[in-house]
Amino acid sequence: MELLFFPSLKQEERLHRWFFHEVYAKFYILGKSLLHLASIGHQQLKSKRKHRLSLQLVSRQLSDVAKTPD
């Protein structure tokens, strides 16, 4: 009965090692996933910004063309 409640030091060490390894692995995967998602979001923002700037440039050019007399 004692072994059930008081595991030996080796068993406890193994349990701690396993637990911290699992926790570390989960947080590592979570961190990598979050970095990947942030990278994707950043690329999308850059793409939208470029698209918006190119639309502004085209609209400026069109308004310049409309302003110039024939």
Secondary structure as GFF3:
##gff-version 3
##sequence-region A 1 70
A	DSSP	alpha_helix	2	5	.	.	.	ID=ss1
A	DSSP	alpha_helix	9	67	.	.	.	ID=ss2
###
